[in-house]
């Protein structure tokens, strides 16, 4: 028996609940790109990489706040119910996960941009570069 067939799939209702739940934790690059074209996308996009990496290239409209610097004081400029979508370099980087943990610990709504910079590039979307950044 091959590894795909080794474990029976869940019943459809359980699979539905699982995949719907994942969408509550994640945002994909395409949907995020589309939302960022609006005057108010409904969330704050946080690039949680080092400032030097942000300066080289980042997703347009993103604010740089490295995951290690996410503290309540730096989030005070946004209402408590502000959704943060966090990203880092890509699937090989867990910075977005660390940022999501910090935001959740601070009681802030958060989703992870799956794929991060790598996913953004894979979709063919452009990057910005800058020497300006906001760390709150």
N, C-alpha and C positions, 0 to 999 in steps of 0.2 A: 504494500500500500504506500502511495506517495504521501509526502508531508501535507499537501493541500487537503487530502481526504482523511488524514489521521484523526482530526477532530471534527466532529459533526458541527455544522453551522447552527447558530442559535435560531430558535423559532422567529419568524418574521417580526412579531411584536417586540421581542427583546432586541433584535437587530435595529429596528426602527428607533427605539428609545436610546440605544447606544449612539447611533449616528446623529440623531437630533441633539443629544447631549454634547457631542464633540463640537458642534457648531456654536455652542454657548461659550466655548473656550477659545475658539480659533476663528481667524479671519483669513481668507486667502488673498493673494496679491491682486487678482483681477477685480474682486469686489472692493478691495481697499482703493485701488486705482480709480475705479468708477466713483466711489464716494468722495475721494479727494478732489474731484472735478467740481463738486458742489461748493457754494459759498460757505455752507456749514455742514461738514460731513457727519457731524454728530458724535465725534470722538477726537481725542488728541493722539496723534501718531508720535510715538517716542522711539528715537534711535538710541539704544542703550549701550552702544559701543563707545570706545575711547574717543575723546574729542579729535585727536589726530586722524582717526579713521573717518569720522563724520566730515571733517574738513575736506578730505580727499574725494568723498562721494557719499551721498545720502539720498533717500527718497524725498522728492520735492514735497515741501510742507511739513516735514518731520522736524521735531525739536530734539536736540541732543541733551539727554540726561542719562549719563552712565549708570548702569544698574547699581553700582556700589554707592552712588550718591542720592539714591531715591530715599528721601526722608520727608516726614510730614511738612516741615517748614518749606521745602522746595515745591510742594504740591499745593500750598495754601492759595495760590493765585487762581485755582480752578475749583468750582463747586464740588462738594463731596460726591455727587452722583455722576461726575464726568467719567465717561468711559475712556480708558487708555488702551491703545493698541500698541504693543511693543514688538520691536524686532532687533535682531543683531545680524551677524554676518550670514548665517544660513543654517542648514540642518546640522552642520558639524559644530555649531556653537551653542552653548547653553545659556548665554547671557540673557536672552529674552525670557527664558524660563526663570532665571534668578530674579529678573525684574518683575515678572508676574507674581512671584512669591512675595516680594517686598511690597508691591502694591496691594495685594490681597491682605497681607498682614496689617496694612494701614487702613483697611476697610474700603479700598477703592475698587470699582469695577474694572476688570481687565480682560483683554483677549490677546492672544499671541498671533502675530502675522506669520503664518506658516511659510517656510522657505526663506524668510528674511531677504537680505540683499541678493542672495543666489536666486531665490524664487522670482524676485522682481526682474532681475536680468533675464531669467529664462522666459519670462512673458514678453520680453522685448521692450519693457518700459525704460524710460530715460532716468538718469540720476542728475542731481544737482551737486555742485561743489561750492564750498564757501569757506571763508575765514571767520564768519560770524556764527555764533552758536548761542543757545540759551541753556543755561543750567539752573534757571529759576532763581 
